[in-house]
Amino acid sequence: MDIDGFWDLIERSEYETDTKRGRMAWLEEHLFGLSLEEIVDFDVFWTIATNRACSWDMYALYRPMLGSYSSDGFEYFVNWLVSLGREAFETVADCPDGAVELPQVSHVLELQRSALNGSRRRREVWTEEEYPEFESLGYVAQDPYKGCRRERDQPGTGRRGQRGGRPVPLALVSRGAGRRGMGLRGPGGDGPTVSPNGPLVRHGMRVNNRQILEGLLR
């Protein structure tokens, strides 16, 4: 899989479904049909994209937009930005000021204004589908990877519906242990942190995605 194939899956999952849960099911279904190497490629491209958007400038956009200091919430916000598709993501990834050009962001800001002027109660600012976070999307490759790896090691035991097997490798767990996100840490968080210049740093060392990929496929 190349970068175009990665973005094609992200964007088709939006066009062909109506909800976040539907997107997750659609992506998992298609990832289960790929080879182990293609699933790893997908996750590596995901990591590259989210690393790119994980910057102090992006955090400065997130903080007032959602009114939160949460490092987990920042991770899920970056996931949401990727979910908007390639064109939207490219608009903001290196220059978060470009977010004002995105209709999705304009909609979120309008909902915030509605809450402030009283036309919506604060707890009803947005629905789950409107909320600018997408936690589960960061884990979408985990089950397909585990199933494909198990199938390769023990034929007939590892495709859809099978759990367990070998531990999920770094490329797939760096954003979480099991279903708990712990990846794109914002300022002040424990574990992985954001460098002032943008790239994700895990325990003081920038991740080399190519080394991860090569290690997985040895």
Phi, psi and omega in degrees: 000136175254182184297327178295320178295322177300308182293329177299317178295316179301314185286321178296326179297332177281316183294327188261004178223169183244348184225164177296319179297321177295322178297318179299314180297319181295314181294315179300317180301317181285325178292325177299336180272000181264167174284164178304316182297322180290324177295318177296317177304314180303314182291325177295317178295325175298313181297318178300315182295312182292324175301317183298322183275352184273088183223165177296323179297321178292322177297325178294333174284316184296317188304304180284334183293320180250354179065039186221148173258003189297127176288324175296316179299324178296319176302314184290330175294317177298319175303317180297319178300317177297322182295342180288345179106169189297312184298314179296317181297316180297333179294327187247342190303313183260350181215084183304339176301336179292353181300332181294343179276349184271127178298329180295320179289319177302322179295317178298316180295325177295321177296321177298317179296324178299321179292321183291324181269002172089001180285342170228142172292146187304322182287351179248026183303316181210157176278173177301322182287331179277336187299127186279052171218152181210074185302309190296336181298332179291347182249006193296335182273351188296305183295317175301321179296312182298320179294317181292320179294319180294321179296321180291322182279325181224083185310135178090001184239354195236006179278202189309138178094349180263140179240171176083211182091200183291156178301146177287134185284176187307316185299334184255348179247356184297338178262000179177157175253115187068244179249016183255116182291137177210034191262278191281077186292132176279181182303131174090354182281164175276165176072219182302142182229170178259130176280154180302333183268358172124310189291148177294137178238127177249114180053044174081005183228125180293138182287133173258103186296326180294321177296320177301310183299313181296322179294324180291325189263005178294000000 
